[in-house]
Amino acid sequence: MSDRSGIFAGDDPFAIARDWLEEARKSEPNDPDAIALATADETGLPNVRMVLLKAIEADAFVFYTNYGSTKARELDLGGKAAFVMHWKSLRRQIRVRGLVTREEGEAADRYFASRSLKSRRGAWASRQSQPLANRATLMGEVARITARLGVNPPRPHFWGGYRLVPLEMEFWADGPFRLHDRFVWKRPNPDREWCIRRLSP
C-alpha cells in the first residue's frame, strides 16, 4: 500500500508540481520558477544552466530561449533534457527527465507578447551564446532594434519555446536526520501509465 500523503498525495504529478510551485511563490524570495536545466553536447559532455520555467501544462513543462543558443542546439541535437527545481525556503525539490520538442506556435507568440518591451527588444538584439566584443556593441544593437521595430516588436523567428514531456519525475522533501521523503514517477514513454515508487533517502 502506498504511503503517499500530504504534499505527495494525488494521481497527477503535474498537479503536484503546480501545487508545490504555487506554494514556493509565497515563500521563495527570488525566482521560484527557476530551474537548473541540463543538456549534453555531441560528445556527451553535459551542460547545465539556470532558466525560468514559464508553464506547467497538463503533460509538459515549458520554457523559452534563443534557438541559436548553446542550450537550444543541444536540445535539438539530443531531443532529451533534465532539470531540477529547488526551493530552499520549503526544503523541497523536483527532478524531471524527458523528451523535448520546440514550442513555436501561438503559445510562443502569446508569451513573447506578454514580456516587457525591453525584454522583447533584448531578445532581438542578443545573439545568445555567441562571442561579444563589449557591452557597448550589445547596447548599440538594442538601439538599432528599437529604431527599426518600434514599440511592438514581433517574436523573432530565432526565439521560441521548448516543451519537456517527462518520462521521470521525482518529488523530494527534506526529512529529519537526513531521512528525506522521495517518490519517483516513471514511465517508458508518454503513452504509458506512471509507475510510482518510494525511494530510500
C-alpha positions in Angstrom: 0.0 0.0 0.0 1.3 3.4 -0.9 2.1 5.8 2.0 2.0 8.9 -0.2 0.0 11.6 1.7 0.1 15.2 2.5 2.2 17.1 -0.1 2.9 13.9 -2.0 -0.8 12.9 -2.4 -2.5 12.8 -5.8 -2.8 10.9 -9.0 -1.4 13.7 -11.3 2.3 14.6 -10.9 1.8 17.8 -12.9 -0.9 18.9 -10.4 1.5 18.2 -7.6 4.2 20.2 -9.3 1.9 23.1 -9.8 0.9 23.0 -6.1 4.5 23.0 -5.0 5.4 25.9 -7.3 2.4 27.9 -6.1 3.4 27.3 -2.5 7.0 28.3 -3.3 5.8 31.6 -4.8 4.6 32.6 -1.4 7.9 31.9 0.4 10.8 31.9 -2.1 12.3 35.4 -2.2 13.7 35.2 -5.8 12.6 33.4 -8.9 10.6 30.4 -7.5 10.2 29.2 -11.1 13.9 28.9 -11.7 15.2 25.5 -12.9 18.6 24.1 -13.5 18.4 22.8 -17.0 20.8 20.0 -18.1 21.7 19.1 -21.7 24.6 17.4 -23.4 26.7 18.2 -26.4 27.6 16.0 -29.4 30.4 14.3 -27.3 28.1 13.6 -24.4 29.7 16.3 -22.2 26.9 17.8 -20.0 25.9 21.5 -19.7 23.7 23.0 -17.0 22.3 26.5 -16.6 19.5 28.3 -14.8 16.4 29.2 -16.9 12.9 30.3 -15.9 10.1 27.8 -16.2 7.1 29.5 -17.8 4.3 26.9 -17.7 3.3 23.6 -16.3 0.9 22.2 -18.8 -1.3 19.1 -18.5 1.5 17.0 -19.9 4.7 19.1 -20.2 6.9 21.8 -18.7 7.6 24.8 -20.9 10.5 27.3 -21.1 11.7 29.7 -23.7 15.1 30.7 -25.2 17.0 31.8 -28.3 17.2 29.0 -30.8 20.8 30.0 -31.6 21.9 29.4 -28.0 24.0 26.5 -26.9 21.1 25.1 -24.9 18.9 25.1 -27.9 21.4 23.5 -30.2 21.9 20.7 -27.6 18.2 20.3 -27.0 17.6 20.0 -30.8 20.6 17.6 -31.1 19.6 15.1 -28.4 15.8 15.7 -28.0 16.2 15.0 -24.3 16.9 17.1 -21.2 16.6 17.1 -17.4 16.1 19.8 -14.8 15.8 20.3 -11.1 13.7 22.9 -9.3 14.9 23.5 -5.7 13.2 25.7 -3.1 15.4 26.3 -0.1 12.6 28.0 1.7 10.4 24.9 1.5 13.3 22.4 1.6 11.8 20.6 -1.4 12.9 19.8 -5.0 11.5 18.3 -8.1 13.7 16.4 -10.6 12.5 15.9 -14.1 13.9 13.9 -17.1 12.3 13.5 -20.5 11.8 14.3 -24.1 11.9 17.9 -25.6 10.2 19.4 -28.7 10.0 23.0 -29.8 7.0 25.2 -29.0 6.9 27.6 -31.9 3.2 28.4 -32.4 0.6 30.7 -30.9 1.7 29.8 -27.4 5.2 31.2 -28.1 3.7 34.3 -29.7 1.5 35.0 -26.7 4.3 34.5 -24.2 6.6 36.8 -26.2 4.0 39.5 -26.4 3.5 39.3 -22.6 7.1 40.1 -21.9 8.2 43.7 -21.2 9.1 45.8 -24.2 12.7 46.0 -23.0 12.9 42.2 -22.8 11.4 41.8 -26.3 14.0 44.2 -27.7 16.7 42.4 -25.8 15.6 39.1 -27.4 16.0 40.6 -30.8 19.4 42.2 -30.0 21.2 39.3 -28.3 23.0 36.6 -30.3 22.8 34.4 -27.3 25.9 32.3 -26.5 27.9 34.0 -29.4 31.1 36.0 -28.7 30.5 39.6 -27.9 33.2 42.3 -28.3 31.9 44.5 -25.4 28.6 45.7 -23.8 28.6 48.8 -25.9 28.2 46.7 -29.0 25.2 45.0 -27.4 23.5 48.2 -26.4 24.1 49.6 -29.9 22.2 46.7 -31.3 19.4 47.3 -28.8 19.2 50.9 -30.1 19.1 49.8 -33.7 16.3 47.3 -32.9 14.4 50.0 -31.1 14.5 52.3 -34.1 13.7 49.5 -36.6 10.9 47.6 -34.8 9.3 50.3 -32.6 7.1 49.7 -29.6 5.6 46.3 -30.6 8.3 44.0 -31.9 7.1 40.6 -33.0 8.5 37.3 -31.8 11.8 36.7 -33.7 12.0 33.6 -35.9 15.1 32.5 -33.9 13.3 32.7 -30.5 10.7 30.4 -29.0 9.9 27.7 -26.5 10.5 24.1 -25.6 8.2 21.6 -24.1 9.7 18.9 -21.9 7.5 15.8 -21.6 8.7 13.8 -18.7 9.5 10.1 -18.5 10.6 10.5 -14.9 9.7 12.9 -12.1 11.0 12.8 -8.6 9.4 14.7 -5.7 11.8 15.2 -2.8 11.2 16.8 0.6 13.6 17.3 3.5 13.3 15.0 6.5 14.8 14.9 10.0 18.2 13.3 10.4 18.6 13.4 6.6 15.8 10.7 6.3 14.2 12.5 3.4 11.0 11.6 1.6 11.4 10.7 -2.1 8.8 9.5 -4.6 9.6 8.8 -8.2 7.1 8.6 -11.0 8.4 6.7 -14.1 7.1 5.6 -17.5 8.8 4.1 -20.5 7.1 6.6 -22.9 4.5 9.3 -22.7 1.7 7.0 -23.7 2.1 4.6 -20.8 0.9 4.8 -17.2 3.1 6.0 -14.4 4.8 3.6 -12.0 5.2 5.3 -8.6 7.8 4.2 -6.0 9.1 5.5 -2.8 12.9 5.7 -2.8 15.3 5.5 0.1 16.8 8.8 1.2 
